[in-house]
Amino acid sequence: DDENGNENGNGKGCQRSRLEPMDTIFVKSVKDHGPAHQAGLCTGDRLVKVNGESVLGKTYSQVISLIQNSQHILEVSIMPKDDDVLQL
């Protein structure tokens, strides 16, 4: 498969489906003056937990559902980009 540029053998190369478990989910952007910005979330932060539930091994869609299904309070645990050994 390497000759076709597919390292993982599934024919998709490095692209991942929203239905495949993710190893890491990073904050892509934070809206100025929005709730996330006011709470101190920054672009590049790594999402660790949503409402106390680990995101490890969850699909992107599952993580989005956890966020969207929060009732009145959304609690996220993050690894700040500046402290993240995965981004050194």
C-alpha positions in Angstrom: 0.0 0.0 0.0 2.9 2.4 0.5 3.4 2.8 -3.2 -0.1 4.2 -3.4 0.5 6.6 -0.5 -1.8 4.7 1.8 0.0 4.1 5.1 -2.8 2.5 7.0 -4.0 0.1 4.4 -7.6 1.3 4.3 -7.4 3.2 1.0 -7.9 6.5 2.7 -4.3 7.6 3.3 -4.2 9.9 6.3 -7.8 11.1 6.1 -10.2 9.9 8.7 -14.0 9.5 8.7 -16.2 11.2 11.2 -17.1 7.6 12.2 -13.6 6.4 13.1 -12.3 6.8 16.6 -9.9 9.8 17.0 -6.7 9.8 19.0 -6.8 13.6 19.5 -9.2 16.4 18.9 -7.9 19.9 18.8 -9.7 23.3 19.0 -9.6 24.7 15.5 -10.8 28.2 16.2 -12.4 30.2 19.0 -14.8 33.0 18.3 -13.7 36.3 19.8 -15.8 37.3 22.8 -17.8 34.1 22.6 -18.4 31.8 25.6 -15.3 29.6 24.8 -13.1 32.6 24.5 -14.4 34.0 27.8 -13.7 30.7 29.5 -10.1 30.8 28.3 -10.2 28.2 25.5 -7.6 28.8 22.8 -7.0 27.6 19.3 -4.7 24.6 19.4 -5.9 23.4 22.8 -6.5 19.6 22.9 -9.9 18.3 24.1 -9.5 15.7 26.8 -13.0 15.4 28.4 -16.5 16.6 27.8 -18.7 16.8 30.9 -16.3 14.4 32.7 -16.4 11.8 29.9 -13.1 11.1 28.2 -13.0 11.7 24.4 -10.3 9.1 23.9 -11.4 6.5 21.4 -14.6 8.3 20.6 -15.4 9.4 17.0 -15.6 13.0 16.0 -19.4 12.7 15.7 -19.6 11.2 19.2 -17.6 14.1 20.7 -19.8 16.7 18.9 -22.9 14.9 20.2 -21.5 15.1 23.8 -21.0 18.8 23.3 -24.4 19.5 21.7 -26.3 17.3 24.2 -25.1 19.3 27.2 -28.1 20.8 29.0 -27.3 24.1 30.6 -23.6 23.8 31.4 -20.8 22.5 29.2 -17.7 21.4 31.0 -14.6 20.6 29.0 -11.2 19.5 30.1 -8.4 20.5 27.8 -4.7 20.3 27.5 -3.4 23.8 26.7 -1.4 24.0 23.5 1.6 25.5 25.3 1.7 22.5 27.8 0.9 19.8 25.3 3.8 17.4 24.7 2.1 16.2 21.5 2.6 19.7 20.1 6.2 20.4 21.1 
